């Protein structure tokens, strides 16, 4: 099918539209509860540091 005969609404069918499939390691890290707890703690500690600095605690 040439470009001129293609319907205008097929942009979603291009190969670049599709997302990549996560690897087995990525799926494991997203579903492994101990790692999720560690990430939760790390993110919250980072937020506490940022908030502490914004409230004058970083002097």
DRENTORKOL-3810 file (N, C-alpha, C; in nm, 4 decimals):
REM DRENTORKOL-3810
@n.u->0.0853; n.v->-0.1180; n.w->0.0000; ca.u->0.0000; ca.v->0.0000; ca.w->0.0000; c.u->0.0892; c.v->0.1234; c.w->0.0000
@n.u->0.0658; n.v->0.2139; n.w->-0.0891; ca.u->0.1479; ca.v->0.3346; ca.w->-0.0956; c.u->0.0995; c.v->0.4360; c.w->0.0078
@n.u->0.1835; n.v->0.5344; n.w->0.0324; ca.u->0.1516; ca.v->0.6383; ca.w->0.1309; c.u->0.0254; c.v->0.7161; c.w->0.0922
@n.u->0.0021; n.v->0.7333; n.w->-0.0362; ca.u->-0.1135; ca.v->0.8115; ca.w->-0.0787; c.u->-0.2449; c.v->0.7354; c.w->-0.0614
@n.u->-0.2398; n.v->0.6015; n.w->-0.0601; ca.u->-0.3615; ca.v->0.5219; ca.w->-0.0447; c.u->-0.3923; c.v->0.4870; c.w->0.1010
@n.u->-0.3028; n.v->0.5205; n.w->0.1906; ca.u->-0.3211; ca.v->0.4854; ca.w->0.3305; c.u->-0.4254; c.v->0.5776; c.w->0.3943
@n.u->-0.5187; n.v->0.5233; n.w->0.4708; ca.u->-0.6151; ca.v->0.6092; ca.w->0.5404; c.u->-0.5429; c.v->0.7014; c.w->0.6392
@n.u->-0.6012; n.v->0.8177; n.w->0.6644; ca.u->-0.5367; ca.v->0.9200; ca.w->0.7471; c.u->-0.5283; c.v->0.8805; c.w->0.8953
@n.u->-0.6134; n.v->0.7909; n.w->0.9420; ca.u->-0.6190; ca.v->0.7608; ca.w->1.0850; c.u->-0.5405; c.v->0.6353; c.w->1.1236
@n.u->-0.4328; n.v->0.6041; n.w->1.0557; ca.u->-0.3553; ca.v->0.4842; ca.w->1.0877; c.u->-0.2270; c.v->0.5160; c.w->1.1641
@n.u->-0.2146; n.v->0.6348; n.w->1.2188; ca.u->-0.0929; ca.v->0.6717; ca.w->1.2916; c.u->-0.0684; c.v->0.5776; c.w->1.4089
@n.u->-0.1738; n.v->0.5270; n.w->1.4690; ca.u->-0.1586; ca.v->0.4374; ca.w->1.5835; c.u->-0.1093; c.v->0.2991; c.w->1.5424
@n.u->-0.1029; n.v->0.2697; n.w->1.4135; ca.u->-0.0590; ca.v->0.1389; ca.w->1.3672; c.u->0.0900; c.v->0.1348; c.w->1.3349
@n.u->0.1569; n.v->0.2492; n.w->1.3406; ca.u->0.3009; ca.v->0.2513; ca.w->1.3125; c.u->0.3768; c.v->0.1761; c.w->1.4210
@n.u->0.4895; n.v->0.1193; n.w->1.3829; ca.u->0.5709; ca.v->0.0420; ca.w->1.4774; c.u->0.6189; c.v->0.1295; c.w->1.5929
@n.u->0.6460; n.v->0.2569; n.w->1.5685; ca.u->0.6964; ca.v->0.3460; ca.w->1.6729; c.u->0.5906; c.v->0.3765; c.w->1.7791
@n.u->0.4662; n.v->0.3458; n.w->1.7538; ca.u->0.3591; ca.v->0.3725; ca.w->1.8499; c.u->0.3625; c.v->0.2751; c.w->1.9663
@n.u->0.4044; n.v->0.1534; n.w->1.9433; ca.u->0.3964; ca.v->0.0487; ca.w->2.0439; c.u->0.5043; c.v->0.0644; c.w->2.1506
@n.u->0.4680; n.v->0.0403; n.w->2.2753; ca.u->0.5637; ca.v->0.0465; ca.w->2.3858; c.u->0.6450; c.v->-0.0821; c.w->2.3896
@n.u->0.7643; n.v->-0.0723; n.w->2.4450; ca.u->0.8476; ca.v->-0.1915; ca.w->2.4571; c.u->0.7943; c.v->-0.2802; c.w->2.5697
@n.u->0.8209; n.v->-0.4075; n.w->2.5589; ca.u->0.7795; ca.v->-0.5036; ca.w->2.6599; c.u->0.8853; c.v->-0.5063; c.w->2.7700
@n.u->0.8452; n.v->-0.4948; n.w->2.8978; ca.u->0.9448; ca.v->-0.4958; ca.w->3.0049; c.u->1.0155; c.v->-0.6310; c.w->3.0139
@n.u->1.1414; n.v->-0.6267; n.w->3.0539; ca.u->1.2183; ca.v->-0.7499; ca.w->3.0682; c.u->1.1727; c.v->-0.8241; c.w->3.1934
@n.u->1.2151; n.v->-0.9483; n.w->3.2063; ca.u->1.1796; ca.v->-1.0279; ca.w->3.3243; c.u->1.2338; c.v->-0.9622; c.w->3.4508
@n.u->1.3539; n.v->-0.9042; n.w->3.4421; ca.u->1.4124; ca.v->-0.8359; ca.w->3.5585; c.u->1.3312; c.v->-0.7146; c.w->3.5996
@n.u->1.2830; n.v->-0.6386; n.w->3.5019; ca.u->1.2019; ca.v->-0.5210; ca.w->3.5306; c.u->1.0712; c.v->-0.5612; c.w->3.5966
@n.u->1.0061; n.v->-0.6627; n.w->3.5444; ca.u->0.8800; ca.v->-0.7098; ca.w->3.6021; c.u->0.9036; c.v->-0.7583; c.w->3.7454
@n.u->1.0143; n.v->-0.8300; n.w->3.7670; ca.u->1.0463; ca.v->-0.8789; ca.w->3.9015; c.u->1.0634; c.v->-0.7629; c.w->3.9987
@n.u->1.1395; n.v->-0.6610; n.w->3.9611; ca.u->1.1636; ca.v->-0.5485; ca.w->4.0511; c.u->1.0363; c.v->-0.4689; c.w->4.0773
@n.u->0.9458; n.v->-0.4662; n.w->3.9824; ca.u->0.8201; ca.v->-0.3937; ca.w->4.0024; c.u->0.7248; c.v->-0.4695; c.w->4.0941
@n.u->0.7414; n.v->-0.5999; n.w->4.1049; ca.u->0.6467; ca.v->-0.6797; ca.w->4.1824; c.u->0.7087; c.v->-0.7372; c.w->4.3094
@n.u->0.8388; n.v->-0.7175; n.w->4.3330; ca.u->0.9073; ca.v->-0.7723; ca.w->4.4494; c.u->0.8850; c.v->-0.6779; c.w->4.5676
@n.u->0.8019; n.v->-0.7183; n.w->4.6630; ca.u->0.7588; ca.v->-0.6317; ca.w->4.7723; c.u->0.8733; c.v->-0.5752; c.w->4.8548
@n.u->0.9742; n.v->-0.6537; n.w->4.8943; ca.u->1.0843; ca.v->-0.5923; ca.w->4.9712; c.u->1.1527; c.v->-0.4773; c.w->4.8967
@n.u->1.1725; n.v->-0.4893; n.w->4.7676; ca.u->1.2333; ca.v->-0.3806; ca.w->4.6908; c.u->1.1414; c.v->-0.2594; c.w->4.6873
@n.u->1.0117; n.v->-0.2816; n.w->4.6755; ca.u->0.9168; ca.v->-0.1701; ca.w->4.6746; c.u->0.9185; c.v->-0.0952; c.w->4.8082
@n.u->0.9350; n.v->-0.1676; n.w->4.9184; ca.u->0.9431; ca.v->-0.1037; ca.w->5.0506; c.u->1.0703; c.v->-0.0192; c.w->5.0593
@n.u->1.1820; n.v->-0.0731; n.w->5.0114; ca.u->1.3080; ca.v->0.0017; ca.w->5.0122; c.u->1.2938; c.v->0.1286; c.w->4.9284
@n.u->1.2364; n.v->0.1178; n.w->4.8107; ca.u->1.2162; ca.v->0.2358; ca.w->4.7252; c.u->1.1264; c.v->0.3380; c.w->4.7926
@n.u->1.0217; n.v->0.2917; n.w->4.8582; ca.u->0.9294; ca.v->0.3807; ca.w->4.9275; c.u->1.0036; c.v->0.4597; c.w->5.0352
@n.u->1.0858; n.v->0.3899; n.w->5.1132; ca.u->1.1619; ca.v->0.4561; ca.w->5.2198; c.u->1.2611; c.v->0.5559; c.w->5.1608
@n.u->1.3318; n.v->0.5174; n.w->5.0549; ca.u->1.4300; ca.v->0.6068; ca.w->4.9933; c.u->1.3641; c.v->0.7336; c.w->4.9389
@n.u->1.2525; n.v->0.7180; n.w->4.8729; ca.u->1.1826; ca.v->0.8341; ca.w->4.8168; c.u->1.1335; c.v->0.9252; c.w->4.9281
@n.u->1.0799; n.v->0.8677; n.w->5.0352; ca.u->1.0303; ca.v->0.9497; ca.w->5.1452; c.u->1.1428; c.v->1.0218; c.w->5.2179
@n.u->1.2587; n.v->0.9570; n.w->5.2352; ca.u->1.3729; ca.v->1.0244; ca.w->5.2970; c.u->1.4192; c.v->1.1409; c.w->5.2105
@n.u->1.4218; n.v->1.1193; n.w->5.0798; ca.u->1.4602; ca.v->1.2264; ca.w->4.9893; c.u->1.3631; c.v->1.3449; c.w->5.0000
@n.u->1.2344; n.v->1.3142; n.w->5.0092; ca.u->1.1348; ca.v->1.4211; ca.w->5.0230; c.u->1.1542; c.v->1.4956; c.w->5.1535
@n.u->1.1842; n.v->1.4243; n.w->5.2624; ca.u->1.2066; ca.v->1.4901; ca.w->5.3915; c.u->1.3254; c.v->1.5855; c.w->5.3846
@n.u->1.4323; n.v->1.5456; n.w->5.3160; ca.u->1.5495; ca.v->1.6322; ca.w->5.3018; c.u->1.5125; c.v->1.7575; c.w->5.2240
@n.u->1.4416; n.v->1.7411; n.w->5.1141; ca.u->1.4036; ca.v->1.8557; ca.w->5.0308; c.u->1.3107; c.v->1.9491; c.w->5.1078
@n.u->1.2136; n.v->1.8934; n.w->5.1758; ca.u->1.1192; ca.v->1.9758; ca.w->5.2534; c.u->1.1914; c.v->2.0442; c.w->5.3685
@n.u->1.2829; n.v->1.9714; n.w->5.4341; ca.u->1.3601; ca.v->2.0316; ca.w->5.5431; c.u->1.4420; c.v->2.1506; c.w->5.4945
@n.u->1.5031; n.v->2.1372; n.w->5.3761; ca.u->1.5814; ca.v->2.2490; ca.w->5.3213; c.u->1.4921; c.v->2.3685; c.w->5.2891
@n.u->1.3730; n.v->2.3425; n.w->5.2385; ca.u->1.2846; ca.v->2.4526; ca.w->5.2005; c.u->1.2274; c.v->2.5244; c.w->5.3222
@n.u->1.2304; n.v->2.4591; n.w->5.4390; ca.u->1.1793; ca.v->2.5208; ca.w->5.5611; c.u->1.2907; c.v->2.5774; c.w->5.6482
@n.u->1.4079; n.v->2.5943; n.w->5.5902; ca.u->1.5171; ca.v->2.6574; ca.w->5.6625; c.u->1.6000; c.v->2.5619; c.w->5.7462
@n.u->1.5808; n.v->2.4344; n.w->5.7309; ca.u->1.6570; ca.v->2.3384; ca.w->5.8089; c.u->1.7937; c.v->2.3076; c.w->5.7503
@n.u->1.8245; n.v->2.3619; n.w->5.6344; ca.u->1.9498; ca.v->2.3318; ca.w->5.5692; c.u->2.0603; c.v->2.4319; c.w->5.5979
@n.u->2.0473; n.v->2.5175; n.w->5.6981; ca.u->2.1484; ca.v->2.6201; ca.w->5.7286; c.u->2.2627; c.v->2.5600; c.w->5.8026
END
